[in-house]
Amino acid sequence: MNILGIDPGIADTGFGVVTKDDKGKLECADYGSIVTDSQTDMAERLDILSRELQKTVEKYKPDLIAVEELFFCKNVKTALIVGQARGVILLTAKKNNIKTEEFTPLQVKQAVSTYGKASKAQVQKMVKMLLNMEQIPKPDDAADALAVGICAANFT
C-alpha cells in the first residue's frame, strides 16, 4: 500500500510517501515539500500547489492520501490560508479517486511517538527510526508529512 502523507501549508506543503507491505513493514519511498513564493498571487500559489501535488500523485499512485487536520490556529488569517491549501489537497485526491483520511496533530503524535504532546524533535526522531532512515528528514514539513503517513498506516 502506498500512502501519501501531507502536512498542508501555503508557503510550504510537506509530503511523504510511506509504503506498507503485507507484513506491516513501513518504508519511506520519498519525501519533500512544495514551496510557493510569498510574493506570488494567492490564486497562483494554490495553482502551483495543485499542479505539483498532481505530479506527485501521478508518480507514486497512492492508495490513500492522509492529511493533517487544521486543529487550532491562533492567527485566523493563517488558518484561512491553510484551509485553502487543504481544499486544494482534498480536491486533488477526489479528482484522482483516491481515498482520504484526516488526522489531528494529537493523533499523529500518538501514532508516531505514543505521546500526544511529543515535541517536534521527538516526532522527527521517531519518524527516522520507524522508517529506518539514515537521517532525520528535512525540511520539517516533510518530516511532519511522513509522520502523517505513518499515522495513516497504523489505522489501515
Backbone torsions as a table, in degrees:
resi	resn	phi	psi	omega
1	MET	NA	133.8	175.3
2	ASN	-103.4	127.2	179.2
3	ILE	-120.1	126.5	175.5
4	LEU	-99.9	108.0	177.2
5	GLY	-89.9	139.3	-177.7
6	ILE	-133.8	131.9	171.7
7	ASP	-107.3	99.7	-170.8
8	PRO	-71.8	147.2	174.8
9	GLY	-169.9	170.2	177.7
10	ILE	-100.8	-38.0	177.8
11	ALA	-76.0	-36.9	-175.3
12	ASP	-151.4	110.8	175.6
13	THR	-104.0	114.6	178.7
14	GLY	-80.8	143.8	173.8
15	PHE	-134.5	150.6	177.3
16	GLY	-149.2	132.0	179.9
17	VAL	-104.0	117.4	-179.2
18	VAL	-113.5	131.0	175.5
19	THR	-106.0	144.5	178.7
20	LYS	-128.1	121.6	-179.9
21	ASP	-87.1	-179.2	-176.7
22	ASP	-62.5	-22.6	179.9
23	LYS	-93.5	0.5	178.7
24	GLY	90.0	5.2	179.8
25	LYS	-72.8	133.9	-179.7
26	LEU	-104.5	141.9	175.6
27	GLU	-140.6	154.1	176.2
28	CYS	-94.1	120.9	177.2
29	ALA	-88.3	-34.4	-179.2
30	ASP	-174.1	162.7	174.3
31	TYR	-160.2	162.9	178.7
32	GLY	170.1	-159.1	178.8
33	SER	-148.0	153.8	176.2
34	ILE	-105.8	114.8	-174.0
35	VAL	-108.3	136.9	173.9
36	THR	-124.3	149.8	-176.9
37	ASP	-81.8	131.3	-178.4
38	SER	-65.0	-17.9	179.4
39	GLN	-84.5	-6.6	-178.4
40	THR	-87.1	145.6	177.5
41	ASP	-54.5	142.0	-176.6
42	MET	-57.7	-43.4	179.9
43	ALA	-61.2	-39.3	178.4
44	GLU	-67.2	-39.4	178.7
45	ARG	-62.4	-41.6	177.9
46	LEU	-67.0	-35.7	177.1
47	ASP	-66.5	-40.9	177.2
48	ILE	-60.4	-46.1	178.5
49	LEU	-58.7	-45.4	-179.9
50	SER	-60.7	-48.6	-177.6
51	ARG	-65.2	-43.0	-178.7
52	GLU	-70.3	-37.0	176.8
53	LEU	-65.7	-40.0	177.9
54	GLN	-60.5	-41.3	177.7
55	LYS	-61.5	-41.1	179.8
56	THR	-65.2	-42.4	178.5
57	VAL	-62.8	-43.9	-179.9
58	GLU	-66.0	-35.4	-178.7
59	LYS	-71.5	-43.5	-172.2
60	TYR	-103.9	-12.7	177.7
61	LYS	45.1	60.8	-177.6
62	PRO	-66.8	147.6	174.2
63	ASP	-82.7	-22.2	-176.2
64	LEU	-149.3	140.8	171.5
65	ILE	-114.0	121.4	-179.9
66	ALA	-107.2	128.0	-174.7
67	VAL	-122.9	136.3	175.1
68	GLU	-75.4	132.5	178.1
69	GLU	-74.8	151.7	171.5
70	LEU	-80.9	104.2	-171.3
71	PHE	-87.3	-49.2	-178.8
72	PHE	-156.7	137.3	179.2
73	CYS	-144.0	126.6	-179.5
74	LYS	-72.2	-30.9	-177.1
75	ASN	-97.7	112.1	-176.8
76	VAL	-62.2	-40.2	-179.7
77	LYS	-60.7	-43.9	178.4
78	THR	-63.2	-42.1	179.8
79	ALA	-60.9	-41.8	179.4
80	LEU	-64.9	-41.4	-179.1
81	ILE	-67.0	-44.7	177.9
82	VAL	-63.5	-36.0	176.0
83	GLY	-60.5	-37.5	177.0
84	GLN	-65.8	-41.5	177.9
85	ALA	-63.8	-41.7	177.5
86	ARG	-61.2	-38.1	177.5
87	GLY	-61.2	-42.4	177.6
88	VAL	-62.3	-42.4	-179.0
89	ILE	-64.2	-48.0	-179.0
90	LEU	-66.0	-37.6	178.1
91	LEU	-66.8	-40.4	177.6
92	THR	-61.0	-43.2	177.6
93	ALA	-60.9	-46.0	-178.6
94	LYS	-62.6	-43.8	-179.8
95	LYS	-63.0	-26.0	-179.9
96	ASN	-99.5	7.7	-179.9
97	ASN	55.1	43.1	179.0
98	ILE	-109.2	129.0	178.1
99	LYS	-62.1	143.1	176.0
100	THR	-120.6	149.2	172.8
101	GLU	-131.7	143.7	179.1
102	GLU	-119.6	140.3	-177.2
103	PHE	-133.4	140.9	176.8
104	THR	-76.4	158.9	174.7
105	PRO	-55.5	-36.6	177.8
106	LEU	-62.1	-45.4	178.5
107	GLN	-61.6	-41.2	-179.1
108	VAL	-64.1	-47.4	-179.5
109	LYS	-62.5	-41.1	179.0
110	GLN	-65.3	-40.3	-178.2
111	ALA	-67.0	-33.9	-174.9
112	VAL	-91.5	-40.9	-173.3
113	SER	-117.7	-3.9	-175.5
114	THR	66.0	10.4	179.0
115	TYR	-133.8	115.6	-174.5
116	GLY	-66.4	-13.8	178.8
117	LYS	-113.0	25.3	179.4
118	ALA	-60.6	147.9	177.4
119	SER	-75.8	164.4	177.5
120	LYS	-58.2	-41.2	179.9
121	ALA	-63.9	-40.7	178.6
122	GLN	-63.7	-42.9	178.8
123	VAL	-62.7	-44.6	-179.1
124	GLN	-62.4	-41.3	178.2
125	LYS	-64.2	-39.1	179.0
126	MET	-69.9	-36.8	175.9
127	VAL	-59.5	-47.2	178.9
128	LYS	-57.4	-45.1	-177.8
129	MET	-70.2	-48.1	-176.5
130	LEU	-64.2	-30.8	-179.6
131	LEU	-99.4	7.0	177.0
132	ASN	53.6	49.7	-178.8
133	MET	-96.2	153.7	179.4
134	GLU	-76.0	-32.0	-177.9
135	GLN	-134.3	159.5	172.6
136	ILE	-67.5	128.3	-178.0
137	PRO	-65.4	140.7	177.9
138	LYS	-127.3	148.9	0.6
139	PRO	-73.5	174.9	-178.1
140	ASP	-55.7	-37.4	-179.2
141	ASP	-63.6	-33.4	177.9
142	ALA	-70.2	-41.0	177.0
143	ALA	-62.2	-40.7	177.6
144	ASP	-63.5	-40.1	179.4
145	ALA	-64.7	-39.7	176.3
146	LEU	-63.3	-38.1	177.3
147	ALA	-62.7	-38.4	177.3
148	VAL	-64.9	-40.1	177.4
149	GLY	-63.5	-41.3	177.4
150	ILE	-63.7	-42.7	177.9
151	CYS	-57.8	-46.7	179.2
152	ALA	-62.1	-40.0	179.2
153	ALA	-61.9	-35.2	179.3
154	ASN	-70.9	-23.3	-179.2
155	PHE	-94.5	-8.3	-178.0
156	THR	-109.9	NA	NA
